[in-house]
């Protein structure tokens, strides 16, 4: 059983900080997508 860090070239890809940053970025991207979607709906309905 090899750990994921062994297959990684840097060994920092699975650090908690990296995972937290990607989680925050994905949440921000989802929020932006929702806002843009709402704006498109409002502008198309107006």
N, CA, C and O atoms as a GROMACS GRO file, in nm:
protein
  184
    1UNK      N    1   0.084  -0.119   0.000
    1UNK     CA    2   0.000   0.000   0.000
    1UNK      C    3   0.087   0.125   0.000
    1UNK      O    4   0.145   0.159   0.103
    2UNK      N    5   0.098   0.191  -0.112
    2UNK     CA    6   0.179   0.313  -0.119
    2UNK      C    7   0.090   0.433  -0.088
    2UNK      O    8  -0.024   0.442  -0.133
    3UNK      N    9   0.144   0.524  -0.011
    3UNK     CA   10   0.066   0.644   0.022
    3UNK      C   11   0.064   0.738  -0.098
    3UNK      O   12   0.153   0.732  -0.183
    4UNK      N   13  -0.036   0.825  -0.107
    4UNK     CA   14  -0.044   0.918  -0.221
    4UNK      C   15   0.076   1.011  -0.231
    4UNK      O   16   0.109   1.058  -0.340
    5UNK      N   17   0.141   1.037  -0.119
    5UNK     CA   18   0.253   1.131  -0.121
    5UNK      C   19   0.374   1.070  -0.193
    5UNK      O   20   0.458   1.144  -0.245
    6UNK      N   21   0.383   0.939  -0.197
    6UNK     CA   22   0.497   0.875  -0.263
    6UNK      C   23   0.487   0.897  -0.414
    6UNK      O   24   0.588   0.919  -0.480
    7UNK      N   25   0.366   0.890  -0.468
    7UNK     CA   26   0.348   0.907  -0.611
    7UNK      C   27   0.360   1.054  -0.652
    7UNK      O   28   0.378   1.084  -0.770
    8UNK      N   29   0.350   1.143  -0.555
    8UNK     CA   30   0.359   1.286  -0.586
    8UNK      C   31   0.503   1.326  -0.605
    8UNK      O   32   0.593   1.269  -0.543
    9UNK      N   33   0.525   1.425  -0.690
    9UNK     CA   34   0.662   1.469  -0.718
    9UNK      C   35   0.713   1.563  -0.610
    9UNK      O   36   0.832   1.566  -0.581
   10UNK      N   37   0.622   1.640  -0.550
   10UNK     CA   38   0.664   1.738  -0.450
   10UNK      C   39   0.640   1.689  -0.308
   10UNK      O   40   0.718   1.721  -0.218
   11UNK      N   41   0.534   1.613  -0.286
   11UNK     CA   42   0.504   1.565  -0.153
   11UNK      C   43   0.415   1.662  -0.076
   11UNK      O   44   0.374   1.632   0.036
   12UNK      N   45   0.385   1.779  -0.134
   12UNK     CA   46   0.303   1.877  -0.064
   12UNK      C   47   0.164   1.886  -0.127
   12UNK      O   48   0.085   1.971  -0.088
   13UNK      N   49   0.134   1.799  -0.224
   13UNK     CA   50   0.006   1.806  -0.292
   13UNK      C   51  -0.110   1.768  -0.200
   13UNK      O   52  -0.222   1.813  -0.219
   14UNK      N   53  -0.081   1.686  -0.100
   14UNK     CA   54  -0.188   1.638  -0.013
   14UNK      C   55  -0.175   1.698   0.127
   14UNK      O   56  -0.225   1.640   0.224
   15UNK      N   57  -0.109   1.812   0.139
   15UNK     CA   58  -0.098   1.877   0.269
   15UNK      C   59  -0.233   1.939   0.305
   15UNK      O   60  -0.307   1.980   0.215
   16UNK      N   61  -0.266   1.947   0.433
   16UNK     CA   62  -0.395   2.005   0.474
   16UNK      C   63  -0.414   2.148   0.426
   16UNK      O   64  -0.526   2.189   0.394
   17UNK      N   65  -0.305   2.224   0.420
   17UNK     CA   66  -0.317   2.362   0.375
   17UNK      C   67  -0.358   2.368   0.228
   17UNK      O   68  -0.445   2.447   0.191
   18UNK      N   69  -0.296   2.284   0.144
   18UNK     CA   70  -0.330   2.282   0.002
   18UNK      C   71  -0.476   2.240  -0.018
   18UNK      O   72  -0.547   2.297  -0.100
   19UNK      N   73  -0.519   2.141   0.059
   19UNK     CA   74  -0.658   2.094   0.048
   19UNK      C   75  -0.754   2.203   0.092
   19UNK      O   76  -0.859   2.222   0.030
   20UNK      N   77  -0.718   2.274   0.198
   20UNK     CA   78  -0.805   2.383   0.246
   20UNK      C   79  -0.815   2.494   0.144
   20UNK      O   80  -0.923   2.548   0.121
   21UNK      N   81  -0.702   2.529   0.082
   21UNK     CA   82  -0.703   2.636  -0.019
   21UNK      C   83  -0.789   2.596  -0.137
   21UNK      O   84  -0.868   2.677  -0.186
   22UNK      N   85  -0.775   2.471  -0.184
   22UNK     CA   86  -0.856   2.427  -0.298
   22UNK      C   87  -1.003   2.423  -0.263
   22UNK      O   88  -1.088   2.451  -0.347
   23UNK      N   89  -1.035   2.387  -0.136
   23UNK     CA   90  -1.175   2.383  -0.094
   23UNK      C   91  -1.234   2.523  -0.094
   23UNK      O   92  -1.347   2.543  -0.140
   24UNK      N   93  -1.159   2.620  -0.044
   24UNK     CA   94  -1.207   2.759  -0.042
   24UNK      C   95  -1.223   2.812  -0.184
   24UNK      O   96  -1.321   2.879  -0.216
   25UNK      N   97  -1.126   2.782  -0.270
   25UNK     CA   98  -1.133   2.829  -0.409
   25UNK      C   99  -1.253   2.768  -0.481
   25UNK      O  100  -1.320   2.836  -0.558
   26UNK      N  101  -1.279   2.640  -0.458
   26UNK     CA  102  -1.393   2.576  -0.523
   26UNK      C  103  -1.524   2.632  -0.472
   26UNK      O  104  -1.619   2.648  -0.548
   27UNK      N  105  -1.530   2.665  -0.341
   27UNK     CA  106  -1.651   2.726  -0.287
   27UNK      C  107  -1.672   2.865  -0.346
   27UNK      O  108  -1.785   2.903  -0.377
   28UNK      N  109  -1.563   2.942  -0.361
   28UNK     CA  110  -1.574   3.074  -0.421
   28UNK      C  111  -1.619   3.064  -0.567
   28UNK      O  112  -1.702   3.143  -0.612
   29UNK      N  113  -1.565   2.968  -0.639
   29UNK     CA  114  -1.603   2.950  -0.779
   29UNK      C  115  -1.751   2.913  -0.790
   29UNK      O  116  -1.821   2.962  -0.879
   30UNK      N  117  -1.798   2.828  -0.700
   30UNK     CA  118  -1.940   2.791  -0.702
   30UNK      C  119  -2.027   2.912  -0.669
   30UNK      O  120  -2.132   2.931  -0.730
   31UNK      N  121  -1.983   2.992  -0.574
   31UNK     CA  122  -2.059   3.113  -0.538
   31UNK      C  123  -2.066   3.210  -0.655
   31UNK      O  124  -2.172   3.266  -0.682
   32UNK      N  125  -1.954   3.230  -0.723
   32UNK     CA  126  -1.951   3.319  -0.839
   32UNK      C  127  -2.043   3.265  -0.949
   32UNK      O  128  -2.114   3.342  -1.014
   33UNK      N  129  -2.042   3.134  -0.970
   33UNK     CA  130  -2.127   3.075  -1.073
   33UNK      C  131  -2.274   3.096  -1.040
   33UNK      O  132  -2.354   3.124  -1.129
   34UNK      N  133  -2.310   3.084  -0.913
   34UNK     CA  134  -2.450   3.105  -0.873
   34UNK      C  135  -2.489   3.251  -0.894
   34UNK      O  136  -2.598   3.279  -0.944
   35UNK      N  137  -2.402   3.343  -0.856
   35UNK     CA  138  -2.432   3.486  -0.872
   35UNK      C  139  -2.447   3.520  -1.020
   35UNK      O  140  -2.540   3.592  -1.057
   36UNK      N  141  -2.357   3.472  -1.103
   36UNK     CA  142  -2.365   3.499  -1.246
   36UNK      C  143  -2.492   3.439  -1.305
   36UNK      O  144  -2.558   3.501  -1.388
   37UNK      N  145  -2.527   3.319  -1.261
   37UNK     CA  146  -2.650   3.257  -1.308
   37UNK      C  147  -2.772   3.338  -1.271
   37UNK      O  148  -2.863   3.356  -1.353
   38UNK      N  149  -2.776   3.386  -1.147
   38UNK     CA  150  -2.888   3.469  -1.104
   38UNK      C  151  -2.895   3.599  -1.183
   38UNK      O  152  -3.003   3.644  -1.221
   39UNK      N  153  -2.779   3.659  -1.208
   39UNK     CA  154  -2.776   3.783  -1.286
   39UNK      C  155  -2.828   3.759  -1.428
   39UNK      O  156  -2.903   3.840  -1.482
   40UNK      N  157  -2.788   3.648  -1.488
   40UNK     CA  158  -2.836   3.617  -1.623
   40UNK      C  159  -2.987   3.598  -1.624
   40UNK      O  160  -3.055   3.643  -1.716
   41UNK      N  161  -3.039   3.530  -1.521
   41UNK     CA  162  -3.184   3.509  -1.515
   41UNK      C  163  -3.258   3.641  -1.499
   41UNK      O  164  -3.359   3.665  -1.564
   42UNK      N  165  -3.206   3.727  -1.411
   42UNK     CA  166  -3.272   3.855  -1.386
   42UNK      C  167  -3.266   3.944  -1.510
   42UNK      O  168  -3.366   4.007  -1.546
   43UNK      N  169  -3.151   3.949  -1.576
   43UNK     CA  170  -3.138   4.037  -1.693
   43UNK      C  171  -3.218   3.983  -1.812
   43UNK      O  172  -3.269   4.061  -1.892
   44UNK      N  173  -3.231   3.852  -1.822
   44UNK     CA  174  -3.308   3.798  -1.933
   44UNK      C  175  -3.458   3.815  -1.908
   44UNK      O  176  -3.535   3.826  -2.003
   45UNK      N  177  -3.498   3.817  -1.782
   45UNK     CA  178  -3.640   3.834  -1.750
   45UNK      C  179  -3.681   3.980  -1.758
   45UNK      O  180  -3.799   4.010  -1.779
   46UNK      N  181  -3.588   4.070  -1.743
   46UNK     CA  182  -3.622   4.214  -1.743
   46UNK      C  183  -3.650   4.263  -1.885
   46UNK      O  184  -3.681   4.380  -1.905
   0.00000   0.00000   0.00000
